Amino acid sequence: MEGLAGLIAGVGYASGLNLYAVVALLGLFGRYGGADVPAVFVRTDVLVLAGLLFLVEFVVDKIPYLDDLWDLVHTAIRPLGAVGVAWLLTGDAGAWEQAGSSLAAGGLATVSHAIKATTRVAVNASPEPISNSIVSLTEDGLVAAVVWLAVTNPVAAIVAVVVLLVAGAVLVAFVWRAARRSWRQWRRRRRRPDGDVVTRTAANGDRRRPGA
């Protein structure tokens, strides 16, 4: 029971970040890692398609604002994909257990997707672009680590998902505050040259604005 719960928790959470990476990793673990996954995941056509879509997302996810559009499009795709993946993984379980596991995976994917999308909007509000790529690479690493735990150590996967959900909620609040502060500082720096000119002319007794 714990093994199935950990697998569903890990796959559900990771699917909300990158569904295509989850499908590709499950297929690779099934084909080369000895993991017991449904045959559909190890099919060559599924692996190739999932790999290609992952590469597209890998690039798009690191381009500011384009990643927001990509996340918007995947608002329904990721949770529904998580439901489908969980349904396939629990094919040998009873109908109620299969349905419950699938809904749980979809719910976790919805939450992790919401955290990802909200964080990205805040990060994109920052004037500098490098943070976007750093966050994206971190998410890619998290997906790989969580899926690996889900396959090899389901109990640890449950713990990791709980910690990541709590950390994600804290991160969203922190990133939004930092983004607002960075944006205000950037706007002040842009306005500073005009302010300096006004200050100098006022010191000389001429309070006219530059160009007046």
Beta strands, then each sheet from edge to edge (+ up, - down):
end
